[in-house]
Amino acid sequence: MQVEASNIEKVENIVPFLKAYPFPAFIHCSPPNETQGLDNRRISLHPAWSNRAFDTLFVSYDQFLTAIGLGEPLVAYGLWLEARDGLNDDEPMTHRLTLKIPWIDEGNDGLESEVNTELELVKSMLLDPHGQLHAIITSIPRAPLPKHGNAKSSLRHKKSRKRRNKPIKLYDLPTFRSSTAPPTAKPDSLSGSSATESGSSLYGHGGGPKMSEMVANYPWEKTPLGPQDQWDPCLKQAVQLTLSTPYPAATWWGPDLVLIYNDAYAEMSTTKHPRIFGQKGLEAWDELWETLGPALKTCMEGNPVYKKDDLLLMDRLENEEQSLEETYHSWSWTPILGADQKFYGVFNGTHETSSKVIAERRMNTLQLLGSRSSVAQNQEAFCQAAISSLNENDKDIPFAALYLMDADAREFKVE
């Protein structure tokens, strides 16, 4: 929510942590230039700043106070907020809030309801050099938070409510591509009967021209597939479908599973293209054959195969001395019948989900780190919470050490 920067500029180093915090977090402040003594300094009930998780639950700070409950619950919250016990103690103070939030359920045809939830608040008091008090509040849900909806806005808040950017969502759908150079003629077959001005055939309407030309000009007579004019009609149709598919796709054909793919697949293969084109499957993807081999065998027996976010360690980095690359793919293999109604090939559609899987894994680590460390009561507990959270993600953090600095002794200690 929008606030004046001067309200929180003295605690600006804490704000990035609170922004990344997965649950509601907010800051209360005393009035600037307060002349009252420290024990008598008042803190405003209206937060001065809040993170996205807070804004998702409440459309305004007034609604937050209303959700606490007018009367005794709000008075108890105000007394807890102004208590000074947490200013000098190592142990933060906690307070439980039972909240009643008006809610619009988008997953249930916009049904309006009231959601009850419970938050355990942890308070840390900071006194800046200018004498302004800041109450840093983080929370841990002790009851499920509402999902798939929005906090209901009353009429008096609708006009003043700010438009918020939608949160980033990690989709696992492929990026569809369209041809930048449509074919000048529709081919009758894969034998090159329809040609462009350069003499190369273009196959299909959805794929780009590069792989179409490569299919037309490749010396297939030197491969187990033989010359194009002798190909099984089902193979010709499968290749045309592959080249016309707007996402990464390939056809694997024959006992040797010779590989033919489209432009999107070539882009996904990076440095392995074009050397794997027209090669036997085992030669093209030898580093993955322990995974792909059994799956292809199952598919060639007539059984479709599908895997989601499958870990594939690919050898597609530019430097041969580099280790295998961690990638994730959602892919399917569908058996293809030949003209004699026997299975001779496989149609493979795939899209890479590495960015999504890795981002979600790292976000889960941040959420776990935030939830565990926020309730730590002392330095030792905080270190244990941090290390235990990092230990659960050895793929991104194979090694971690915490260093605590003794300001007086000017030395570091490893935890």
C-alpha positions, 0 to 999 in steps of 0.5 A, a space after each residue: 500500500 502507498 505510504 510516504 517514504 519518510 515513514 519508513 526510510 530509517 528501516 529501509 534495509 529491512 523492507 527487502 526482507 519483508 517484501 520477500 516474506 511469504 506471509 503478511 508483514 507490516 510496519 507501525 511507526 510513532 509520529 516523526 519528531 516525537 518529543 515524548 519520552 521513550 516510555 510514553 511514545 505512541 505508535 499509530 494503529 494504522 500501519 505505515 507500510 505493508 507487503 504484498 501478502 498483507 495487501 492480498 488479504 486487506 484492501 485497506 488499513 481500515 479493513 485490517 483494523 475492522 477484521 481484528 474486531 472493534 472493542 476489546 480485540 482492537 484495544 488488546 492489539 493496541 496495548 500489545 503494539 505499544 508495549 516496550 518489552 521488546 525494545 531491549 530484550 532478545 526475545 520478540 513479543 508475540 500476539 495472536 489475532 483472530 481475523 474476520 475478513 470479507 472475501 470474494 471467492 473467484 473459484 466459486 462464481 464470485 461468492 461473497 463470504 466471511 473468512 476466519 483465519 488466525 495469525 501469530 504476530 511477532 514484533 521487533 521494536 527499532 529505535 532510529 537515530 532520530 528517536 522514531 519508533 518502528 514496530 516491525 511485524 511479521 506473521 505466521 498463519 495458524 489457520 489456513 489463509 483464503 485462496 483463489 479470491 480477493 478481499 471484498 472492498 466496501 464502497 468507500 474504499 473502491 475509489 481510493 484502491 490502487 491498482 496492483 500489479 498481478 503477481 508473477 505466475 510460473 506457467 508450464 505451457 509452451 511458447 507458441 511460434 508462428 512462421 516468419 516465412 510461410 511456404 510459397 506452395 503446399 507440398 504434395 509429399 516429402 520428396 521435394 515436389 514443391 520448391 521455393 525460389 531457392 530450390 528447397 522445399 518447405 513442409 507444413 504451415 506452422 514451422 519455420 523454413 530452416 528445418 523444412 529445408 534441412 529435411 528436403 536436402 538431407 542425404 537420407 539415402 545414407 541413413 537407415 531411413 533411405 531415400 525420401 521417395 521410399 519412405 512409408 506414407 505414415 512417416 511422411 505424414 509424421 514429419 509434416 506434422 512435426 514441422 508444422 507443430 508450433 512447439 518443440 516436436 520430433 519424430 523418432 522412426 525405425 528400429 534405430 529411432 532416427 531423429 527428425 525435428 522442427 525449428 523449436 526443437 532445434 532451438 531447445 537443443 542449442 549446441 547439440 543442433 545440427 549434429 544430432 539431426 538425422 542421427 540414431 536416437 542413442 547417438 543423438 541423446 546418449 547422455 539421456 539414454 538411461 531414461 529415454 531408452 526404456 520409455 521409447 521401448 515402452 512407446 514402440 510397443 504401443 503404450 503412450 508415455 507422458 512425464 511432467 517436469 522430468 529431470 534430464 541432465 543434458 550435455 548441451 553446454 558450449 564447453 565440453 569440459 562443463 558438467 551436464 546441465 540440469 534441465 526439466 521438461 514436460 514431454 509426451 511420446 505417442 506411438 505411430 503406426 506404419 502402413 502395415 498397422 505395426 508400430 514403427 515410430 514415435 511422435 515426441 512433443 516437449 517443452 522445457 520447464 527448467 525456469 519454472 521448476 528451479 524458480 519454484 524450488 528457490 521460492 519454496 526455500 525462501 518461504 521456508 527460511 522466512 517462516 522458520 526464522 521469523 519465530 526464532 527466539 534467540 540467536 542460536 535458534 535463528 541459526 538453526 532455523 536458517 541452516 535447517 532450511 538451507 539443508 532441504 535444498 541441496 540442489 541450489 545450496 550444496 554447502 552453507 555456513 553462517 558467520 556471526 560477528 562479535 562487534 567488540 572482539 572484531 572477529 567472526 565465529 562460524 556456526 
